[in-house]
Amino acid sequence: MTQVPVFQGRTMADAFGRRIEYLRISVTDKCNLRCVYCMPEEGLPWLKKDQLLTYEEIRDIVAVLAPRGLKRVRLTGGEPLIRKDLPRLVDLIASVPGIQDLAISTNGVLLEEMAVPLREAGATRVNISLDSFRKERVDALARRKGTFERVLAGLEAAESAGLEPIKINVVLIRGKNDDEIVDFADATRNRPWHVRFIEIMPTGANLEISANDFFSCEEALERLRELGDLVSVPGPEGNGPAAYFRFPGAKGTVGVITPMSHNFCDDCNRLRLTADGQLRPCLFGDIQTNLRDPLRAGQDLVPLIEETLRIKPERHDLVQGSDSGSGGLIALSQTGG
């Protein structure tokens, strides 16, 4: 393995030469839903308030990374919109020189009320989770009644507010929503939506589902090819690990995110910051660097960031139906998904 400088002017790179320009920030580990593939129905032991990074602390970490090549930030959770006064954090981050894109991943339940304030504060776009077009299925998968109507209202509000491109995340679950793959793809013909099918990633809370109900994105594409030509296309703004396709003349696209069937770690360009200030070079595994305590002690964060880049693993070690590669995660909400 060839060692490369982790800071090269305005560029961050890891030991494998991957340029790092994207930071996913979890602002809370809490969520207002209990989706069956994500979190135990009873919830988790939540972080205490004093363990959470303040908005100013998050801004300060972004301000250290931005001159070194950070360009894109995504706010996640848990559910980020349940953190009080989130537009204030959006404004703080958007004001950091060098940040070109500030997106939000949300379940959409609170987005109807928040879309305009978030857009006015500087958010550019949203990813919204919607695993079915059927009310009873969405409510059952989320284990919360009324979820479906609120997500649809949030989706409409995001479009009206100009939080675009809008990406809709669909976690594939055999026997639960795989019969709607065609419906989601058809929606991209007439709506400017970018639907992304995502394979289940195993954590401690979803091992039964990930073992028994796994549905690969390749199977999804096989079904979609029966509808007509699917042309490979560049992704929309903020293109990450998804591969995108478009039906001829369609307004939107169909994407697939394949962490299990086709590992995409070779092109990983991101770091993750947890709600309690741990800088993680990978969503999974147990490698993380505490930035919160050194920040509060007034220490220089640059050496800690450099070391995190040096130890960023080449790839994840997930195994379907096993938590052996998850680093002990019970739910994705613990590290920001």
C-alpha positions as CSV (number, residue, x, y, z in Angstrom):
1,M,0.0,0.0,0.0
2,T,1.4,3.4,-1.0
3,Q,1.1,6.0,1.7
4,V,0.0,9.4,0.5
5,P,-0.1,12.8,2.3
6,V,-3.5,13.1,3.9
7,F,-3.6,16.9,3.4
8,Q,-2.3,18.1,0.1
9,G,-3.1,21.8,-0.1
10,R,-6.9,22.0,-0.3
11,T,-7.3,18.2,-0.7
12,M,-7.8,15.5,1.9
13,A,-7.0,11.9,0.9
14,D,-6.8,8.6,2.7
15,A,-4.0,6.1,2.6
16,F,-5.6,4.5,-0.5
17,G,-5.5,7.8,-2.4
18,R,-9.3,8.4,-2.2
19,R,-10.1,12.1,-2.1
20,I,-12.3,13.0,0.8
21,E,-14.6,15.9,0.3
22,Y,-17.9,14.9,1.9
23,L,-19.0,14.8,5.6
24,R,-22.2,13.2,6.9
25,I,-23.1,14.8,10.2
26,S,-25.6,13.1,12.6
27,V,-27.2,15.8,14.7
28,T,-29.2,13.3,16.9
29,D,-29.5,9.6,17.5
30,K,-33.2,9.9,18.2
31,C,-36.0,9.2,15.6
32,N,-39.7,9.7,15.6
33,L,-40.2,6.4,13.7
34,R,-39.2,2.8,14.4
35,C,-38.6,1.4,10.9
36,V,-38.3,-2.4,11.0
37,Y,-34.9,-2.5,9.2
38,C,-33.3,0.3,11.2
39,M,-34.2,0.4,14.9
40,P,-35.7,-1.7,17.7
41,E,-39.4,-1.0,18.3
42,E,-38.6,0.0,21.9
43,G,-35.9,2.4,20.8
44,L,-32.4,2.7,22.2
45,P,-30.6,4.3,25.2
46,W,-30.4,7.9,23.9
47,L,-27.5,10.2,24.2
48,K,-27.7,12.8,26.9
49,K,-27.9,16.5,26.0
50,D,-24.4,17.3,27.2
51,Q,-23.0,14.5,25.1
52,L,-24.3,16.0,21.9
53,L,-22.2,18.4,19.9
54,T,-23.7,21.9,20.0
55,Y,-24.4,23.6,16.7
56,E,-21.4,25.9,17.2
57,E,-19.2,22.9,17.8
58,I,-20.4,21.3,14.6
59,R,-19.8,24.5,12.7
60,D,-16.3,24.7,14.2
61,I,-15.4,21.1,13.0
62,V,-16.7,21.9,9.5
63,A,-14.6,25.1,9.5
64,V,-11.5,23.0,10.2
65,L,-12.3,20.6,7.4
66,A,-13.4,23.1,4.7
67,P,-10.0,24.7,4.0
68,R,-8.7,21.2,3.6
69,G,-11.0,20.1,0.9
70,L,-14.4,19.6,2.4
71,K,-17.1,20.7,0.0
72,R,-20.2,18.8,0.8
73,V,-22.2,18.3,4.0
74,R,-25.2,16.1,4.7
75,L,-27.2,16.3,7.9
76,T,-28.6,13.0,9.2
77,G,-29.9,11.4,12.4
78,G,-31.7,9.5,13.7
79,E,-34.2,12.0,12.3
80,P,-32.4,15.4,12.0
81,L,-35.6,17.4,11.9
82,I,-36.4,16.5,15.5
83,R,-33.4,18.5,16.7
84,K,-34.6,21.9,17.9
85,D,-34.1,24.9,15.5
86,L,-32.2,22.9,12.9
87,P,-32.4,25.8,10.4
88,R,-29.9,27.7,12.7
89,L,-27.4,24.9,12.2
90,V,-28.0,24.9,8.5
91,D,-27.3,28.7,8.4
92,L,-24.1,28.2,10.5
93,I,-22.7,25.5,8.1
94,A,-23.8,27.2,4.9
95,S,-21.8,30.3,6.1
96,V,-18.5,28.4,6.2
97,P,-16.4,29.3,3.2
98,G,-15.8,26.4,0.8
99,I,-19.1,24.5,1.6
100,Q,-20.8,24.2,-1.8
101,D,-23.6,21.7,-1.0
102,L,-25.7,21.2,2.2
103,A,-28.2,18.4,2.0
104,I,-30.5,16.7,4.5
105,S,-31.6,13.1,4.8
106,T,-35.0,12.8,6.5
107,N,-38.0,10.5,6.9
108,G,-40.1,13.4,5.8
109,V,-42.6,13.3,8.7
110,L,-41.7,16.9,9.8
111,L,-40.7,18.3,6.4
112,E,-44.0,19.9,5.6
113,E,-43.4,22.5,8.3
114,M,-39.6,22.7,7.9
115,A,-39.0,22.8,4.1
116,V,-39.2,26.5,3.6
117,P,-37.2,27.5,6.7
118,L,-34.5,24.9,5.8
119,R,-34.3,26.2,2.2
120,E,-34.1,29.8,3.4
121,A,-31.3,28.9,5.8
122,G,-29.2,27.4,3.0
123,A,-30.1,23.8,2.6
124,T,-29.9,22.8,-1.1
125,R,-31.7,19.5,-1.4
126,V,-33.2,16.5,0.5
127,N,-33.2,12.7,0.5
128,I,-36.6,11.4,1.7
129,S,-37.2,7.8,2.9
130,L,-40.4,6.2,1.4
131,D,-40.5,2.5,1.3
132,S,-43.9,2.0,-0.3
133,F,-46.7,3.9,-2.0
134,R,-49.3,2.0,0.1
135,K,-50.4,3.7,3.3
136,E,-50.8,0.5,5.4
137,R,-47.4,-0.7,4.4
138,V,-45.6,2.5,5.2
139,D,-47.2,2.8,8.6
140,A,-46.4,-0.9,9.3
141,L,-42.8,-0.6,8.3
142,A,-42.4,2.6,10.3
143,R,-44.4,1.2,13.2
144,R,-46.1,4.6,13.5
145,K,-49.7,5.3,12.3
146,G,-50.1,8.4,10.0
147,T,-46.6,8.2,8.6
148,F,-47.6,7.8,5.0
149,E,-49.7,11.0,4.7
150,R,-47.1,13.1,6.5
151,V,-44.3,11.9,4.3
152,L,-46.2,12.7,1.1
153,A,-47.0,16.1,2.5
154,G,-43.3,16.6,3.2
155,L,-42.4,15.5,-0.3
156,E,-44.8,18.0,-1.8
157,A,-43.4,20.8,0.5
158,A,-39.8,20.0,-0.5
159,E,-40.7,20.3,-4.2
160,S,-42.5,23.6,-3.6
161,A,-39.6,25.0,-1.5
162,G,-37.1,24.1,-4.3
163,L,-35.1,21.5,-2.3
164,E,-34.1,19.8,-5.4
165,P,-33.0,17.4,-6.8
166,I,-35.3,15.2,-4.6
167,K,-34.0,11.7,-4.0
168,I,-36.4,9.1,-2.6
169,N,-34.7,6.2,-0.7
170,V,-36.5,2.8,-0.9
171,V,-35.0,0.0,1.2
172,L,-35.8,-3.3,-0.5
173,I,-37.4,-6.0,1.6
174,R,-38.5,-9.2,0.0
175,G,-42.2,-9.9,0.6
176,K,-42.8,-6.4,2.0
177,N,-42.3,-4.0,-0.9
178,D,-40.5,-5.7,-3.8
179,D,-43.8,-5.9,-5.7
180,E,-43.7,-2.1,-5.9
181,I,-40.4,-1.8,-7.7
182,V,-42.1,-1.2,-11.0
183,D,-44.5,1.4,-9.4
184,F,-41.5,3.4,-8.0
185,A,-39.7,3.3,-11.4
186,D,-42.8,4.3,-13.3
187,A,-43.1,7.4,-11.0
188,T,-39.8,8.7,-12.4
189,R,-41.2,8.9,-15.9
190,N,-43.5,11.8,-15.1
191,R,-42.0,13.2,-11.8
192,P,-38.5,14.7,-11.4
193,W,-37.7,12.2,-8.7
194,H,-34.6,10.2,-8.3
195,V,-35.7,6.9,-6.8
196,R,-32.8,4.9,-5.2
197,F,-33.3,1.3,-4.3
198,I,-31.1,0.3,-1.3
199,E,-30.0,-3.1,-0.1
200,I,-30.5,-3.9,3.6
201,M,-27.3,-3.5,5.6
202,P,-27.2,-5.7,8.6
203,T,-27.1,-4.4,12.2
204,G,-27.9,-5.9,15.5
205,A,-31.5,-4.9,15.3
206,N,-32.3,-6.3,11.8
207,L,-30.5,-9.6,11.5
208,E,-33.6,-11.6,10.9
209,I,-34.8,-9.3,8.1
210,S,-31.3,-9.0,6.6
211,A,-30.9,-12.8,6.6
212,N,-34.3,-13.8,5.4
213,D,-35.8,-10.9,3.4
214,F,-32.8,-9.6,1.5
215,F,-33.6,-8.4,-2.0
216,S,-30.7,-7.4,-4.2
217,C,-30.6,-4.4,-6.5
218,E,-29.7,-6.6,-9.4
219,E,-33.0,-8.4,-9.0
220,A,-34.7,-5.1,-9.0
221,L,-33.0,-4.0,-12.2
222,E,-33.9,-7.3,-13.9
223,R,-37.6,-6.5,-13.3
224,L,-37.2,-3.0,-14.5
225,R,-35.5,-4.0,-17.8
226,E,-38.7,-5.9,-18.7
227,L,-40.5,-2.5,-18.9
228,G,-38.2,-1.1,-21.6
229,D,-34.7,0.3,-22.2
230,L,-32.9,1.4,-19.1
231,V,-30.0,3.7,-20.0
232,S,-27.1,4.3,-17.7
233,V,-26.8,8.0,-16.9
234,P,-24.8,10.3,-14.7
235,G,-26.4,10.8,-11.3
236,P,-28.1,14.1,-10.1
237,E,-26.2,16.6,-8.0
238,G,-24.6,15.1,-5.0
239,N,-24.1,11.7,-6.7
240,G,-22.7,9.3,-4.2
241,P,-22.5,5.5,-4.2
242,A,-25.6,5.0,-6.4
243,A,-25.5,3.9,-10.0
244,Y,-28.3,5.7,-12.0
245,F,-30.5,4.7,-14.9
246,R,-33.2,6.4,-16.9
247,F,-36.1,5.3,-19.1
248,P,-36.1,7.2,-22.4
249,G,-37.9,10.5,-22.0
250,A,-38.3,10.2,-18.2
251,K,-38.1,13.3,-16.0
252,G,-36.3,11.4,-13.2
253,T,-34.0,8.5,-12.7
254,V,-33.7,5.1,-11.0
255,G,-30.7,4.5,-8.8
256,V,-29.3,1.4,-7.0
257,I,-27.2,1.4,-3.9
258,T,-25.5,-2.0,-3.5
259,P,-23.5,-2.2,-0.3
260,M,-24.0,-5.9,-0.1
261,S,-24.0,-7.4,-3.6
262,H,-21.5,-5.0,-5.2
263,N,-19.2,-3.3,-2.8
264,F,-18.6,0.4,-3.7
265,C,-15.9,1.3,-1.2
266,D,-13.3,1.9,-3.8
267,D,-14.8,5.3,-4.5
268,C,-15.7,6.3,-0.9
269,N,-15.2,10.0,-0.5
270,R,-16.6,10.6,2.9
271,L,-16.2,10.8,6.6
272,R,-18.9,10.7,9.3
273,L,-19.4,12.8,12.4
274,T,-21.7,11.2,15.0
275,A,-24.0,13.3,17.2
276,D,-21.6,12.9,20.1
277,G,-18.6,14.1,18.2
278,Q,-16.9,10.9,17.0
279,L,-15.3,11.1,13.6
280,R,-15.8,7.8,11.8
281,P,-13.9,6.9,8.6
282,C,-16.6,4.3,7.8
283,L,-20.2,3.8,8.6
284,F,-19.4,0.3,9.9
285,G,-16.7,-1.1,12.0
286,D,-15.4,0.3,15.3
287,I,-12.9,2.9,14.2
288,Q,-13.6,6.4,15.4
289,T,-11.8,9.4,16.8
290,N,-13.2,11.6,19.6
291,L,-13.3,15.2,18.4
292,R,-15.8,16.5,20.9
293,D,-13.6,16.4,24.0
294,P,-10.4,17.8,22.4
295,L,-12.5,20.5,20.8
296,R,-14.0,21.4,24.2
297,A,-10.5,21.5,25.7
298,G,-9.3,23.9,23.0
299,Q,-6.9,21.4,21.3
300,D,-5.9,21.3,17.7
301,L,-8.1,18.9,15.7
302,V,-5.9,18.7,12.6
303,P,-3.7,15.8,13.9
304,L,-6.7,13.9,15.0
305,I,-8.3,14.3,11.6
306,E,-5.1,13.3,9.8
307,E,-4.9,10.1,11.9
308,T,-8.5,9.3,11.1
309,L,-7.8,9.6,7.4
310,R,-4.7,7.4,7.7
311,I,-6.7,4.6,9.4
312,K,-9.7,4.8,7.1
313,P,-10.3,1.1,6.0
314,E,-10.2,0.0,2.4
315,R,-13.7,-1.4,2.6
316,H,-16.4,-2.5,5.0
317,D,-16.7,-6.2,6.2
318,L,-20.4,-6.6,6.3
319,V,-21.9,-10.1,6.0
320,Q,-25.5,-10.6,5.2
321,G,-27.5,-11.8,8.2
322,S,-24.6,-11.2,10.6
323,D,-23.5,-8.3,12.8
324,S,-19.9,-9.4,12.6
325,G,-18.8,-6.5,10.4
326,S,-21.1,-3.8,11.9
327,G,-18.8,-2.8,14.8
328,G,-21.5,-3.6,17.3
329,L,-24.1,-1.2,15.9
330,I,-27.6,-2.0,17.0
331,A,-29.1,0.6,14.6
332,L,-27.9,2.8,11.8
333,S,-29.2,5.8,13.7
334,Q,-26.3,5.4,16.1
335,T,-23.8,6.6,13.5
336,G,-26.0,8.6,11.1
337,G,-26.8,6.0,8.4
